[in-house]
Amino acid sequence: MKVIYEDNHIIAVDKTCREIVQGDKTGDTPLSETLKVWIKEKYNKPGNVFVGVAHRLDRPVSGVVIFAKTSKALARLNDMFREGAVKKTYWAIVKNRPPKEEDELVNWLVRNEKQNKSYAYDTERPHAKKAILHYRVIARSEKYHLLEIDLKTGRHHQIRCQLAKMGCPIKGDLKYGADRSNPDGGISLHARKASFIHPVSRLPIEIVAPVPDDKLWKAISSGL
C-alpha cells in the first residue's frame, strides 16, 4: 500500500490493479481495512480507527483513491463526489488510434447488473443514463496511444464503455473488447489526479498518482 497524501482529515492511496477499495464477495482484504491497520500502527492508536470510503475505483484500475479519517470529512467528501466537486483526471492506454486527437464523447449507458457491464448507445433509451467525458491524446508509442480523460459524469464503467464504443478499448480490458489481457490482470486505466477544495480546511488540493511500475506505462509517459 502506498500513501500519497495525508492530513488530519483525509488520506489518499495509490491503488494497484490488484487491490479492492471496499469489501466484496471475493473476501479479499480491502484497502479500507489495510489503511485502518496502517494508521493504528503508525500513530499507536488505541481502540478502533475510523476510515471512511468516499468513492471507489474498479478493481482492475489503478491510481488515486481518497479516504476520510473523520466522520465530518466523510460527510463532506460524499457530498462533493455526488455533486461533481472533485475533478478526476484519468490516463488510459489504447491500441487503436482515436478518430480525433481531442473530443467530447456523449453516450447513453445502460447497465447490465448480471454481466457487471455497461452498454453505450448514441441515443436515449429506457433506463439509460447520460455519460459525458472529454479525452485528448497526450502521448504515443509505436503501438499505443495515451489518452488523458476528464470525466463530466460518473457512470458505471463509463470510461471503459465509452472508449470501447469509440473503437478504442483500453489495453487489457477483455470485458470491453481488448484482444488480450495484461500480465498483471489489470487494465491500462489509471486515476492520475484528483483536484478539489479540502472538505475541512477549504484550501485547494491536488493529488497525483505516479504511473504504474510497468515498462509500457513508463515508456509512453516518459516525456510528460
Disulfide bonds with the S-S distance in Angstrom:
none
